[in-house]
Structures are given as C-alpha cells and as structure tokens.
Amino acid sequence: MTQIPLKELVPQEELMTSGHLACPGCGGSLAMRLVLKTLGPKTIVTLPACCWTIVAGPWPQSSLGVPLFHTAFETAASAASGIRAALDMKGDTETTVVAWAGDGGTFDIGLQALSGAAERNEDILYVCYDNEAYMNTGIQRSSATPWGAWTTTTPLGTPKSHPKKDLLAILAAHGIPYAATASVAYVADLVAKVKKARAIHGTRFLHILAPCPPGWKTSDEETIELARMAVLNRVFPLIEVEDGRRWRFTVEHPGDPVKAYLKRQGRFRHLTEEQILHVQAETDERWARLENRVAHGT
C-alpha cells in the first residue's frame, strides 16, 4: 500500500504563530499546532492554568489564530460547556469548542468538571496534552507521573510510588462517543483522530503524550524519538474507544524493552535494574489488560 505523504494529510494553514513562548523541544506546542491545523479556523479554545497559558503569550496578545479564553485551573470542561451552550443559542453548529489542558488540570484538578461534562455528554472536544507532571509550576508530581519518576515533590530517595492513572479507561467508563490516545511522534494517527473527533457530536476526549525536555531531563532534540519509543515499548499505547465499549489499537506496538526509554531520561536515572524490571512487568500487565479490552470490549 502506498503511503500518503504527510504534507497531503496535514492541512497547510497555520493557526499558531512563531511568537509563542514554549521551551525548545516542547511536545505540548507541537500538539497544539497539529490539532489546530486539523480543526481549522472555526475553533474556540479554552485554557485553564497550565504551561499553555504562558505559551500562548501575555494578554491581549495570543499566538493562536483562533479565539482563546483563559479560565481557572479546575474549569476547562465546564467553561467549554458554557461556550458551547452560547454558540448553540446563536445557531452556530459549525465551531468546535476545545478544552485544552495539561495532565495536572485533567487527571487531578479538573477531573470533576471533565467527569460532569462527560456524564452530560456535552458537545466539546477535550484535549489533554500530557507531559506527566505539573511542569509550569516547577515539575511537581501529578497522577499522570509514572511510577519511579523524579519530580521536585518526589525527589531522590522517595520517587513516585504509584502508577500512572488510567484516564482513558475512566473516560471510556462514562460511555462517551469517542476517546483516544495520540502522540506527537505519530502525526498521521493524531490527525486522523482529530478529524474523527471533529465529526462526532457529544463529548470527545483526546489524550496526547507530549514530552517535556526540562521536566523529563532530556535534550530538546529528543522529543519525537522519546514519544515514539513510548509507543513502541507499550508504555503509551495508541488506542481509540467508541461509545465506551469498542476498543482498538491504531498502530503497531512491537513491545520493545522499556529500559532504553527509561535510561534516556534524567527523571529515571536513579532507577536500579530491579526497579526497571518492575516497570517492565507493570507495562506488560497493563498491555495484557488492554489486549483483553480490545478482544472483548470490556
């Protein structure tokens, strides 16, 4: 089968300017660029407190070429729901309302609003760009931080002691029309999922792995390779779930060992060989559960 070139898959119009304030190598800025290019100009974005409230630029300027609303940390989904209701009252059924939040504002502080919106099946697209910690405020652990990772609140000697929260399963349990994971290293997969989500009404959830060089303690140029490794070794599988029950993998996951991925990141440099084996066993167990869901829809 002949592959379609990415330049034909990804729309060419840019809706994010070069004046943004992201760190070099920021996976979150690339995620925003790709999502906006795919959604197009009929989009409204609401941002809670997160890296992106800084990246967008200081008011009244913005690096986004679409309307942008800043909102409180815990209110991304509820603010997006209100914007959607206002557009509906005006008869605007074409504009996509996007709640864009980090893992802290999604897995933790904003989970109550997201769960409420999902339970009501609000017609919004919620995107979590996941850099696996509270990076904007100094690299504190979130419930998206992997087991064993260093952060300023899980320092050497007491690294993260609990596994990453399975947020995709939580959202799928709400029975929403569409939930999926994506990665900045798999652009065609990401774009296809954004297009699919845009065409669906109701609550759609997209979870994008977005490596953070300062927080992961990696070089700027390693972002895409690390994001790709996380998929190949099954640490971050690419999946989509329709109506909460139809699970499927969207790319191949050969199951490379996790050791090379961990060794590339300073936040895992302290792990012993025994601890690395623990991460491998945890990854394998989670993969087995996912295979069962894909096979049986549970």
Buried (B, 14 or more C-beta within 10 A) or exposed (E): EEEEEEEEBBBEEEBBEEEBBBBEBBBBBBBBBBBBBBBBEEBBBBBBBBBBBBBBBEEEEBBBBBBBBBBBBBBBBBBBBBBBEEBEEEEEEEBBBBBBBBBBBBBBBBBEBBBBBBEEBBBBBBBBBBBBBBBBEEBBBBBBBBBBBBBEBBEEEEBBEEBBBEBBBBBBBBBBBBBBBBBBBBBBBBBBBBEBBBEBEBBBBBBBBBBBBBBBBBEEEBBBBBBBBBBBBBBBBBBBBBEBEEBEBBEEBEEBEBBEBBEBBBBBEBBEEEBBEBBBEBBEEBBEEBBEBBEEBE
